[in-house]
Amino acid sequence: MPPESPSRATDRLDDDDYPAYTMGRAAEMIGATPGFLRAIGEARLITPLRSEGGHRRYSRYQLRIAARARELVDAGTPIDAACRIVILEDQLEEALRLNEELRRPAVGRDDPDS
């Protein structure tokens, strides 16, 4: 397999969904244990991708989700409830983003009220 071009490798590192982090590194980055990452995976909050060798790999987006769950758990929220809260927060954020997108006038669209 030929090596990737430097620009393609950089594009992957800029991609929030690219699974760049090992379980150990991901746990270290959010101040948690690998067991915590496994637990939120079992609760289906995040589903890490697997490397060819079967090792879990996490994206930056998944780490943000995991870090929010960790905040809630650290504040005393049971892990299952924390996962549900994070899922609902994520769904709300996406709905608000879509709502805002739909409210913006489309470029080049005729306005029937004009």
C-alpha positions, 0 to 999 in steps of 0.5 A: 500500500503506498504511503498517504500524501501529507495533505490527506494525512493532515485532512484526517487529523482535522476530521472530528470523526476520524478515529485517531486515539487509542483507548489509553490515550483517549482515557488520558485525554479526558482524565478517565480510565479505560474501564470508563470508556468501556462502560460508556461503550456498553451503555451505547453512548459511543461506539469506538471503531476498531483497528485492524488488530481489534483495538478500540479507536476514538475520534475527537467528537467521541472524546467530547461526548465521553468528557461530558459524560465524565463530568456528569458522573463526577457530579454524582449522576449514575452512568446510565443516566449520564449517558442518556443526558448526553444523548439528549443534549447532543440531539437537542444541539443537532435540532437547534443547528438544523432549525437555525439552518432552515431559518436562514434564507437560501442563497439564490432562492426566490422569496415569495413575499417580495 
